[in-house]
């Protein structure tokens, strides 16, 4: 029985280790290539969003914004291209508070 448990752990451990890496997007852009936060804010405002906050998180820009209709945006953006790379769920946001 002990062998079966050890074998199961060894078999599943590579799978379990891969889940967090796939879930958490980390940007690896050199700081010298980052565009200013104001550029991302202007881009989002042009798309109709009211920016509540922009901060750096795991080398990415983490944005919270909302629209007049009540839509909420919580996402990460590449700091060089300002492209959205990962929508964030409410659970992701709650872990940081």
GIRAKA-V742561 format. One record per backbone hydrogen bond with DSSP energy under -0.5 kcal/mol. NH is the residue of the N-H (numbers start at 1). CO is the residue of the C=O. E is the energy in kcal/mol with one decimal. If there is no record, write none. Layout:
NH/CO/E
NH/CO/E
This chain:
5/1/-1.9
6/2/-2.2
7/3/-2.7
8/4/-2.3
9/5/-2.3
10/6/-2.6
11/7/-2.2
12/8/-2.5
13/9/-2.3
14/10/-0.6
16/12/-2.5
17/13/-2.2
18/14/-1.0
19/15/-0.8
20/16/-0.7
21/17/-0.6
22/18/-1.8
23/19/-1.8
24/20/-2.2
25/23/-0.8
27/58/-1.7
33/30/-2.4
34/31/-1.3
35/79/-3.1
39/36/-1.1
40/36/-1.1
41/37/-2.6
42/38/-2.5
43/39/-2.0
44/40/-2.5
45/41/-2.7
46/42/-2.1
47/43/-0.9
48/45/-1.5
49/44/-2.3
50/66/-3.2
51/49/-0.6
52/64/-2.7
53/64/-2.0
55/62/-2.2
57/60/-2.7
60/57/-1.8
61/77/-2.6
62/55/-3.9
62/60/-0.5
63/61/-0.5
63/75/-3.2
64/53/-2.3
65/73/-2.4
66/50/-2.1
67/71/-2.3
70/67/-2.1
73/65/-3.2
75/63/-1.7
76/86/-2.1
77/61/-2.8
78/83/-2.7
82/78/-2.1
85/76/-2.8
86/76/-1.3
88/74/-3.1
93/89/-1.5
94/90/-2.2
95/91/-1.4
96/93/-1.1
97/94/-1.4
